[in-house]
């Protein structure tokens, strides 16, 4: 049930820089599908920040840490008052699950409509 995006002629991507990915032959492709579009691949600032954090602690948000609180405060300071609560999750699946549970709690309904 799992399909490769390019079943006829699959791409073998070996590196990426900025908004581009490169295959094993050096061919350049504009990356329009990965989750890095907002900062690009191999962004020096992101690499530096990630390295600094991994030197200190490399875990997800299940444990308390001052950085989580500081990030939440920094983020909510840019948002309207109504958006003053942050929920940190580990994946898109967890985010969807939490959103569904919050909506059910708030509305008091169990029914869901989804699109495939």
Residue pairs with C-beta under 8 A, 6 or more apart in sequence:
4 10
5 11
5 33
11 23
11 29
12 23
12 24
13 21
13 22
13 23
13 29
14 22
14 23
14 24
15 21
15 22
16 22
16 31
16 36
16 41
16 42
17 40
17 41
17 42
18 40
18 41
18 42
18 43
19 30
19 31
19 37
19 40
19 41
20 28
20 29
20 30
20 31
20 41
21 28
21 29
21 31
21 34
21 41
22 28
22 29
23 29
31 37
31 41
34 41
39 45
39 46
53 67
57 65
60 90
61 68
61 88
61 89
61 90
62 90
68 88
71 86
72 86
72 88
75 86
76 83
76 84
76 85
76 86
87 95
87 98
89 95
89 98
100 112
104 110
